[in-house]
Amino acid sequence: MNKKAWTEKFMQGVFFIAACASVLAVALICIFLFANGIPAMKEIGFGEFLSGEMWKPKNEIFGILPMIVGSLYVTAGAIIFGVPIGILTAVFMAYYCPKKIYKPLKAATELLAGIPSVVYGFFGLVVIVPLIRTLGRDLGFGGNGSSILTASLLLGMMILPTIIGLTESSIRAVPEQYYEGAVALGATHERAIFRVVIPAAKSGVIAAIVLGIGRAIGETMAVIMVAGNQARLPQGIFRGVRTLTANIVIEMGYATGLHREALIATGVVLFVFILIINFSVALLKRRTTRE
Protein backbone atom coordinates (compact mmCIF):
# COMPACT_ATOMS: atom_id res chain seq x y z
CA MET A 1 0.00 0.00 0.00
CA ASN A 2 1.50 3.31 -1.08
CA LYS A 3 1.73 6.37 1.12
CA LYS A 4 -1.29 8.14 -0.43
CA ALA A 5 -3.60 5.17 0.07
CA TRP A 6 -2.36 4.71 3.65
CA THR A 7 -3.02 8.39 4.39
CA GLU A 8 -6.53 8.11 2.98
CA LYS A 9 -7.26 5.06 5.12
CA PHE A 10 -5.86 6.75 8.21
CA MET A 11 -7.94 9.90 7.70
CA GLN A 12 -11.01 7.80 7.00
CA GLY A 13 -10.46 6.13 10.37
CA VAL A 14 -10.03 9.50 12.09
CA PHE A 15 -13.28 10.80 10.60
CA PHE A 16 -15.09 7.60 11.59
CA ILE A 17 -13.85 7.88 15.17
CA ALA A 18 -14.93 11.54 15.31
CA ALA A 19 -18.40 10.61 14.04
CA CYS A 20 -18.68 7.79 16.57
CA ALA A 21 -17.59 10.14 19.35
CA SER A 22 -20.36 12.58 18.44
CA VAL A 23 -22.98 9.84 18.44
CA LEU A 24 -21.59 8.44 21.71
CA ALA A 25 -21.77 11.88 23.36
CA VAL A 26 -25.43 12.25 22.43
CA ALA A 27 -26.16 8.69 23.60
CA LEU A 28 -24.45 9.27 26.96
CA ILE A 29 -26.39 12.50 27.50
CA CYS A 30 -29.66 10.71 26.74
CA ILE A 31 -28.80 7.81 29.07
CA PHE A 32 -27.79 10.15 31.90
CA LEU A 33 -30.89 12.34 31.61
CA PHE A 34 -33.44 9.57 31.27
CA ALA A 35 -31.80 7.25 33.80
CA ASN A 36 -31.88 9.99 36.45
CA GLY A 37 -34.98 11.89 35.37
CA ILE A 38 -37.56 9.19 34.69
CA PRO A 39 -37.36 7.64 38.20
CA ALA A 40 -37.93 11.09 39.70
CA MET A 41 -40.98 11.59 37.47
CA LYS A 42 -42.34 8.21 38.60
CA GLU A 43 -41.81 9.05 42.28
CA ILE A 44 -43.43 12.48 41.95
CA GLY A 45 -46.05 11.31 39.44
CA PHE A 46 -45.93 12.13 35.75
CA GLY A 47 -49.20 14.03 35.82
CA GLU A 48 -48.36 15.96 38.97
CA PHE A 49 -44.87 16.77 37.71
CA LEU A 50 -45.93 18.00 34.26
CA SER A 51 -49.22 19.68 35.19
CA GLY A 52 -48.53 20.78 38.78
CA GLU A 53 -48.77 24.54 39.31
CA MET A 54 -46.61 24.76 42.43
CA TRP A 55 -42.84 24.41 42.79
CA LYS A 56 -41.91 24.16 46.47
CA PRO A 57 -38.82 21.96 46.93
CA LYS A 58 -38.81 22.38 50.73
CA ASN A 59 -42.28 20.77 50.83
CA GLU A 60 -41.33 18.26 48.11
CA ILE A 61 -43.89 19.74 45.75
CA PHE A 62 -42.53 19.68 42.20
CA GLY A 63 -44.82 20.99 39.49
CA ILE A 64 -43.15 22.42 36.40
CA LEU A 65 -46.21 23.66 34.52
CA PRO A 66 -45.36 27.33 35.34
CA MET A 67 -41.88 26.83 33.86
CA ILE A 68 -43.21 25.07 30.77
CA VAL A 69 -45.75 27.82 30.14
CA GLY A 70 -43.13 30.47 30.92
CA SER A 71 -40.71 28.96 28.39
CA LEU A 72 -43.42 28.82 25.74
CA TYR A 73 -44.51 32.42 26.41
CA VAL A 74 -40.99 33.80 26.27
CA THR A 75 -40.15 31.79 23.14
CA ALA A 76 -43.37 32.86 21.43
CA GLY A 77 -42.62 36.49 22.28
CA ALA A 78 -39.12 36.14 20.87
CA ILE A 79 -40.57 34.76 17.64
CA ILE A 80 -43.08 37.62 17.38
CA PHE A 81 -40.32 40.21 17.74
CA GLY A 82 -37.41 38.47 16.07
CA VAL A 83 -38.86 36.66 13.05
CA PRO A 84 -40.40 39.64 11.15
CA ILE A 85 -37.31 41.81 11.75
CA GLY A 86 -34.97 38.98 10.78
CA ILE A 87 -36.79 38.10 7.56
CA LEU A 88 -37.18 41.73 6.48
CA THR A 89 -33.51 42.38 7.24
CA ALA A 90 -32.54 39.37 5.12
CA VAL A 91 -34.70 40.63 2.24
CA PHE A 92 -33.09 44.06 2.53
CA MET A 93 -29.61 42.57 2.46
CA ALA A 94 -30.40 40.37 -0.53
CA TYR A 95 -32.30 42.84 -2.74
CA TYR A 96 -32.17 46.40 -1.41
CA CYS A 97 -28.88 46.91 0.43
CA PRO A 98 -26.33 49.21 -1.33
CA LYS A 99 -22.96 47.57 -1.87
CA LYS A 100 -21.20 50.19 0.28
CA ILE A 101 -23.04 49.24 3.44
CA TYR A 102 -23.56 45.51 2.76
CA LYS A 103 -20.23 44.38 4.21
CA PRO A 104 -20.53 46.46 7.42
CA LEU A 105 -24.14 45.31 7.86
CA LYS A 106 -23.19 41.68 7.27
CA ALA A 107 -20.33 41.97 9.74
CA ALA A 108 -22.65 43.54 12.30
CA THR A 109 -25.22 40.74 12.02
CA GLU A 110 -22.48 38.13 12.34
CA LEU A 111 -21.05 39.95 15.36
CA LEU A 112 -24.42 39.61 17.09
CA ALA A 113 -23.97 35.84 17.00
CA GLY A 114 -20.61 36.10 18.75
CA ILE A 115 -21.71 38.26 21.69
CA PRO A 116 -21.86 36.18 24.91
CA SER A 117 -25.31 35.71 26.37
CA VAL A 118 -24.23 37.29 29.67
CA VAL A 119 -23.44 40.51 27.76
CA TYR A 120 -26.93 40.42 26.28
CA GLY A 121 -28.21 39.93 29.81
CA PHE A 122 -26.34 42.99 31.10
CA PHE A 123 -27.69 45.04 28.20
CA GLY A 124 -31.21 43.91 28.96
CA LEU A 125 -30.77 44.56 32.68
CA VAL A 126 -29.40 48.09 32.21
CA VAL A 127 -31.37 49.25 29.16
CA ILE A 128 -34.49 47.18 28.48
CA VAL A 129 -35.62 46.52 32.07
CA PRO A 130 -35.88 50.26 32.99
CA LEU A 131 -37.72 50.98 29.73
CA ILE A 132 -40.26 48.21 30.34
CA ARG A 133 -40.63 49.29 33.98
CA THR A 134 -41.47 52.84 32.87
CA LEU A 135 -43.79 51.59 30.12
CA GLY A 136 -45.64 49.27 32.50
CA ARG A 137 -46.20 52.03 35.06
CA ASP A 138 -47.33 54.50 32.39
CA LEU A 139 -49.86 51.97 31.07
CA GLY A 140 -51.03 51.06 34.57
CA PHE A 141 -49.76 47.47 34.54
CA GLY A 142 -47.05 47.98 37.15
CA GLY A 143 -44.17 45.56 37.44
CA ASN A 144 -40.47 46.09 38.08
CA GLY A 145 -39.39 45.66 34.46
CA SER A 146 -38.17 42.06 34.79
CA SER A 147 -40.91 40.37 32.83
CA ILE A 148 -42.02 38.20 29.93
CA LEU A 149 -41.95 41.22 27.63
CA THR A 150 -38.37 42.07 28.57
CA ALA A 151 -37.15 38.49 28.09
CA SER A 152 -39.02 38.25 24.78
CA LEU A 153 -37.43 41.44 23.45
CA LEU A 154 -33.97 40.30 24.48
CA LEU A 155 -34.37 36.79 23.05
CA GLY A 156 -35.83 38.26 19.86
CA MET A 157 -32.61 40.24 19.54
CA MET A 158 -30.48 37.17 20.22
CA ILE A 159 -32.10 34.98 17.53
CA LEU A 160 -31.68 37.64 14.82
CA PRO A 161 -28.28 36.40 13.56
CA THR A 162 -29.62 32.87 13.02
CA ILE A 163 -32.73 34.00 11.20
CA ILE A 164 -30.99 36.68 9.12
CA GLY A 165 -28.11 34.46 8.03
CA LEU A 166 -30.13 31.40 7.06
CA THR A 167 -32.94 33.39 5.45
CA GLU A 168 -30.55 35.43 3.34
CA SER A 169 -28.76 32.26 2.20
CA SER A 170 -32.10 30.67 1.29
CA ILE A 171 -33.21 33.74 -0.67
CA ARG A 172 -29.93 33.92 -2.58
CA ALA A 173 -30.22 30.20 -3.40
CA VAL A 174 -33.44 30.83 -5.36
CA PRO A 175 -32.62 30.95 -9.11
CA GLU A 176 -32.66 34.48 -10.53
CA GLN A 177 -35.04 33.30 -13.26
CA TYR A 178 -37.84 33.21 -10.68
CA TYR A 179 -37.50 36.90 -9.96
CA GLU A 180 -36.86 37.86 -13.58
CA GLY A 181 -39.83 35.84 -14.80
CA ALA A 182 -42.15 37.47 -12.27
CA VAL A 183 -40.98 40.95 -13.28
CA ALA A 184 -41.33 40.08 -16.97
CA LEU A 185 -44.96 39.11 -16.33
CA GLY A 186 -45.64 42.56 -14.87
CA ALA A 187 -45.00 42.09 -11.14
CA THR A 188 -43.45 44.94 -9.21
CA HIS A 189 -40.10 44.54 -7.46
CA GLU A 190 -41.76 44.03 -4.07
CA ARG A 191 -44.42 41.69 -5.40
CA ALA A 192 -41.85 39.53 -7.18
CA ILE A 193 -39.86 39.21 -3.94
CA PHE A 194 -42.71 38.53 -1.53
CA ARG A 195 -44.96 36.49 -3.82
CA VAL A 196 -42.37 34.48 -5.78
CA VAL A 197 -38.88 34.49 -4.26
CA ILE A 198 -39.74 34.09 -0.56
CA PRO A 199 -42.32 31.32 -1.18
CA ALA A 200 -39.66 29.53 -3.23
CA ALA A 201 -37.26 29.82 -0.29
CA LYS A 202 -39.88 28.92 2.34
CA SER A 203 -38.16 25.69 3.42
CA GLY A 204 -34.98 27.56 4.31
CA VAL A 205 -36.94 30.34 5.98
CA ILE A 206 -38.90 27.86 8.09
CA ALA A 207 -35.67 26.08 9.02
CA ALA A 208 -34.23 29.43 10.15
CA ILE A 209 -37.30 30.07 12.30
CA VAL A 210 -37.15 26.60 13.85
CA LEU A 211 -33.46 26.99 14.69
CA GLY A 212 -34.26 30.39 16.17
CA ILE A 213 -36.87 28.72 18.35
CA GLY A 214 -34.25 26.21 19.50
CA ARG A 215 -31.90 29.05 20.43
CA ALA A 216 -34.64 30.91 22.30
CA ILE A 217 -36.00 27.97 24.28
CA GLY A 218 -32.51 26.85 25.33
CA GLU A 219 -31.17 30.24 26.40
CA THR A 220 -30.39 30.54 30.11
CA MET A 221 -28.11 33.31 31.36
CA ALA A 222 -29.74 36.26 29.63
CA VAL A 223 -33.22 35.05 30.64
CA ILE A 224 -32.20 34.65 34.28
CA MET A 225 -31.04 38.26 34.36
CA VAL A 226 -34.20 39.86 32.95
CA ALA A 227 -37.18 37.49 33.35
CA GLY A 228 -37.83 37.92 37.07
CA ASN A 229 -37.49 34.18 37.92
CA GLN A 230 -40.86 33.78 39.62
CA ALA A 231 -41.98 30.14 39.73
CA ARG A 232 -45.66 30.79 39.09
CA LEU A 233 -48.01 30.79 36.14
CA PRO A 234 -47.64 33.95 34.00
CA GLN A 235 -49.95 36.75 35.10
CA GLY A 236 -49.31 39.15 32.22
CA ILE A 237 -46.49 40.19 29.92
CA PHE A 238 -45.33 42.82 32.43
CA ARG A 239 -44.90 40.22 35.20
CA GLY A 240 -41.99 37.96 35.98
CA VAL A 241 -41.69 34.35 34.88
CA ARG A 242 -39.28 31.44 35.22
CA THR A 243 -38.24 29.22 32.32
CA LEU A 244 -37.17 25.57 32.37
CA THR A 245 -33.50 26.41 31.84
CA ALA A 246 -33.53 29.11 34.51
CA ASN A 247 -35.16 26.74 36.99
CA ILE A 248 -32.35 24.22 36.55
CA VAL A 249 -29.48 26.71 36.77
CA ILE A 250 -30.83 28.65 39.75
CA GLU A 251 -31.41 25.65 42.03
CA MET A 252 -28.98 22.95 40.89
CA GLY A 253 -26.11 24.38 42.95
CA TYR A 254 -27.73 23.50 46.28
CA ALA A 255 -30.25 20.80 45.36
CA THR A 256 -30.01 17.34 46.89
CA GLY A 257 -32.04 14.14 46.86
CA LEU A 258 -35.42 14.27 45.16
CA HIS A 259 -35.00 17.99 44.53
CA ARG A 260 -31.90 17.35 42.43
CA GLU A 261 -33.58 14.49 40.58
CA ALA A 262 -36.59 16.72 39.84
CA LEU A 263 -34.27 19.29 38.29
CA ILE A 264 -32.74 16.57 36.12
CA ALA A 265 -36.28 15.54 35.14
CA THR A 266 -36.86 19.16 34.17
CA GLY A 267 -33.84 18.79 31.90
CA VAL A 268 -35.49 15.71 30.37
CA VAL A 269 -38.56 17.76 29.48
CA LEU A 270 -36.38 20.47 27.96
CA PHE A 271 -34.38 17.84 26.08
CA VAL A 272 -37.58 16.41 24.61
CA PHE A 273 -38.57 19.88 23.42
CA ILE A 274 -35.18 20.29 21.72
CA LEU A 275 -35.47 16.84 20.13
CA ILE A 276 -38.85 17.75 18.70
CA ILE A 277 -37.37 20.91 17.21
CA ASN A 278 -34.41 19.01 15.72
CA PHE A 279 -36.67 16.32 14.25
CA SER A 280 -38.81 19.07 12.73
CA VAL A 281 -35.73 20.51 11.00
CA ALA A 282 -34.68 17.06 9.79
CA LEU A 283 -38.12 16.34 8.35
CA LEU A 284 -38.17 19.75 6.70
CA LYS A 285 -34.79 19.13 5.06
CA ARG A 286 -35.91 15.68 3.90
CA ARG A 287 -39.05 17.17 2.38
CA THR A 288 -36.98 19.86 0.66
CA THR A 289 -34.61 17.23 -0.77
CA ARG A 290 -37.52 15.23 -2.18
CA GLU A 291 -38.99 18.34 -3.80
N, C-alpha and C positions, 0 to 999 in steps of 0.2 A: 504493500500500500504506500503510495507516494505521499509526500508531505501535504499537498493540497487536500487530498482525500481524507487524510488523518485529521487535519484541521477542521474540515467540514463535519466529520463525525464528532469530534470533541465539542464543537460549538453547538451541534444539535443536542448533545447530551446536556450541555449547560442550560440551553433554552428549555429542555424537557424538565430538568430539575427545578428551574425557576417557576415553570407553570405548575408543577406538582406542589411546590412550596406555597404558591398562592391559593391553590385549592385546599391544601392542608390547613392553612391559616383560617380560611372561612369555615372549614369543618370543625376545627377546634373551638372557634368562637360559638358556633351553633351548639356544640355539645356542652360547653361550659354554661351557656345561658339557659338552655332547656333543662339540663341536669339539675341546676340549682334553682331555676325559676318555677318549673312545673310543680315540684313538691310543695313549694310555698303557696301556689295557687290552690292546690288541692286542700291544704290545711286551712287556708282562709275561706275557701269556697270560690269557685270560678265566678259564679253570679255575683256574690258579694264583693269580690275583688274588682271586677270590671264595671259593675253598675253602682257600687257603693258611693255615697256622696260625702262621706266623712273620712278624713285622713288624720288619725290620732294615734301615733305609734306608742305613746305611753300607755294607752288603754288597749293596745293591740287591735285597733280598728284601722283596717287598710282598705280604703275604697279609692280607686284612681279615676273615677268618672270625671271629677273636676279637672284633673290634669289632661285627660283625653280631650275633653271639650275645649279646654284652654289651648291645647296644641292645635286643634282644628281651627279655632277662632283666629289665633295668631297667624297660622299658615294661610288661611283664607284671606285675611286682611293683607298679608304680604303679596298674595297673588293679585288682589284688586289694585293695589298701588303699583306693584312692580311690573306686571305683565304688559299693560298698555304702554307704559313709558318705555319698557325694553323693546317691544316690537316696533313702536314708532321711531325710536332711536335707530334701530337696525335698518328700517326703511330709509330714514334720512341718510345714513351712512352709505347705503348701497345706491341710492338714486338721486339724492339731492345735495349731498355734502360737497362743497368746493374742494379741489385737490389740495389747496393750501392749508386747510384746517383738518383734512382727513387724518393725517398721521398723528398730530397732537391729540385729536379726539379719540383715535384708536388706542393710543398709548394711555390716555386717561382712563378709558373703560377697562383696559387690561390691568392698570394699576389698582383699580377698585378690587379686583380679584385677589391681589396680593396683600391687601391691608389686613392685619390680624383682627380677629373678631373682638378682642378686648379693646382695641382702638375704636372700633365702631361703637362698642358699649360706652366708652368714655364720651364720645361725641354725642351719643343719644342722651347720656346722663346730664351733660352740661348744656346742650343746645335744645334737643327735642323735648325733654321732660319739662323744663320751664315753660316752653311754648304751649304744650298741651295742658299744663296746669292753669295757665292764664286763660286759654281757650275754654277749658271746662268750667272755670269760675264765671267767665263772661256769659256763657250759655246757661248757667244755672245747674250744671251737672256735678260740680264739685270735683273732688279727687285731688291727689297730690302730684299728678303728672305721670306717675309710673302706672301704666295701664295697657290694655289690649291695643289701643290706638297707637300708643308710642312704640310698642314692640312691633306692630304691623308695619309702621312707617320705616323703622330701622331695618327690619328683615326685607321689606320691599327694596330698600336701597342695596342690601347685601346680595340679593339674587340678580341684580341688574347685569353684572358681567356675564353670568351664565346665559341669560336670555338673549342679551345683545349679541354675544359672540356666535352662538349656535344659530340664531335666527338670521343674522347677516350671512353666515356661510350657506344656510339653506336657500336664501333668496338668490345669492350669487350662483348657486348651483343650477338654478332654473335656466334652461336654454334661452338665449336672447330672442330666438324666433317667436317665443310666446308673447313677449312684450311687443316686438315689432309687428307681429300679425294682428294683435289687438289694436294697435295704433293705426295700422293700415285699414282696418275695418271701421275706423271712425271713433274709437274710444279716446278719451282724453288721457293725459299722462297719469293722473291720479286713478282714473277708472281702470286703466290697464294694469296698474300696480296692485290695487286692492281687489279687483275682480278676477284677475288672471294669474299674476305672478305669485301672490301670497297663497291663494288656494292651491297652486301647483306645488308650493313649498310647505304645505300644511303639516306633513309628517315631521319634517325637521322642526317646525315651529312648536308642534305639540310636544316633541321630545325635549325641546328647550324648556318648555313650561313644566313638564314632569320633573326634569332634573332640578329646576328651580324650587319645586315643591320639596324635593328631597333635601335640598340645602336648607330650606326654611324650617322644615320639621325637625331636622337634626341639629340645629344651632343651639348652643348652650350659653356661652359666656355673655354674649351681648344681651340675650333675653333675660338672664338673671339680673343684669344691671339696670334694666329699664321696665320690666314687666310687673314689678310689685311683689311677686312670689307669695301670693295668698292662696292657700290650698282650699279653695271653695269654688262653687259653680260661678261662672261669670255673671256679673250683675250690671253689665253695661260696658260700652267700649272705653269709658273714662275710668273704669275701675281696674284694680290689679287682678292678676291671674298667675297661675303657676303651670308650667308646661311639664311634659314627661321628663325631658332632659334636665330641666332645672331641678325637679324633684329628686332625681338621682344624685346630682352633683352636690346639692345643698346638704343632704342628710347622710350620704355614704361615709363621710369621714368619721362619724361617731356611732353609726348603726351597728347593732349586734343582734345575733339570734334571728328571730322571725322578722324583725324589722329589716335587717340586712337582706334576708332572702326575699322579702317583699319588694325591696328596691331592685334586686336582680330580676324579679318577675316583671317589674315595670320596664326594665330593659328588654325583656322578651316581647312585650307588647309593642314597644318602639321598634324593635328589630323586625317584627312582623309587618308593621307599617312600611318600613324601608324595603322589605322584600317585595311587598305588593307594588310599590313604586318601580322597583327595578324590573320586575316581571312585566309591568305595563310597558316600559321602554323596550324590553326585548321583543314583546309581541308587536309593538309598533314598528320596530326595525324589520322584523320578519315580514310583516304585511307590506312594508315599503319595498322590500326586496322582491316579493312576489309580483307586485305591480310593475 
